[in-house]
Amino acid sequence: MTFSRLSLLEFEKSGSMRPIENRTIRQGGSMIGKKTFEDIRTIAKTAKPLFGKAYYLIGGESNIDVQIIGEKVKRQLKILNKHSALVIVDYLQILGTPKRERLTSLMDKVDYNLHELQLLATDIEGPIVVTSSTTKGAIEQTRKTGTPGETKGKGSVNILFSCRMLFELIEGAEDDKAKIRDVELHVVKNSEGQKNFSIPMKYDYRYSTFKEDDI
């Protein structure tokens, strides 16, 4: 998705290459001609610095929980002689919990992990960004009112109180086959500034891009 997005930006900036859809890159093989392959190699050189010198990926296996994430992050910080990190968790509802906790319901698991993530953020002196899913009912309510609402994360209401900042991305109720779709970014909670407002955007799934509407 990053390569596809960068190809579109390069096309818009200089026209030196044609934008490459992310599905083309994913499928690979015969879908990629010689020119496209060379363009992807060029994009790769541009993309590499974006991930920084200490990019570390943990696979989403069933046994991965906050404790394991914390241990791996702290090990990397020690190796790099650093004290702080940015952690991105994708996504909250599939994050595991230790078996010793004997948590059975999704709500209990999510609430437990929200608390553990708060502790980890303090421990590593850095922000933790977590993606989450919401309920269809909350989305429909947002569409009806047309304003940012205190949406509930699927499985937990405590997500409203645990996060310092909370955003919801709502896609318009329109044709799923449309290449460019209307979405709204709702700022539901913001401990550092303005909240309860929305930003209309256009989403192009071919290149995984979000652009603010001209208003």
C-alpha positions, 0 to 999 in steps of 0.5 A: 500500500505504501509503494502504491501510494508513493507511485501516485504521489510521484505521478502527481508531482512529476509524471515520471511514472504511472501510478501502480494499484496496490492489488497489482503489487500484491499479485506480482508475477505476470501482473508486473511488466518490466517498466512497472518492476523498475518503477517499484524498485525506484519507489522502494528506495524512496520508501526505505527511509520512511520506516526509520533505522529501527523499524521492527515488526511483530507478526500477529500470532494467536499467542501475542499479547501486550506483555510479549509486545512490551518485552520485545520493544524493551529488548530492541530499545536496549539493543539500540540504546534508546529509551522511547518508542512509538508502538502501533497495534493493529488491531485491538480486538484480535490482541491476545490475553494471558491464559492465567487471566482466564478472560472469556468475553471480548469485552473483558479482553479488550478492557484488560488490554486497554489497561495494559497498553496504558501501562506500557505507554508509560513504561516506554515513555512513548505513544501507542497507536491502536486501531480498532473496530466499532459496531454497526449501530454506532456507525449508523447513529453517526450517519444519522446525526452527521456529527462526531459521536462517542462511538463505542469500540466493538466489545468495550465502552471503556475505549472512550475513557482509556484513550487520550485521543480517539478518532473514528473513520466512517465511510459513506453509505454508497456504492461499494464498487466506487473507486473513490469514496466519501469518508469522514474523519471524526475527532471524538476525543482529544486531550490535547486540543479541539474535539467533536468535529469532523473532516470530510475526505476522499478515499481511493482504495486503489492507491490507499490514499485519503485526501481532504475535501476542498471546502 
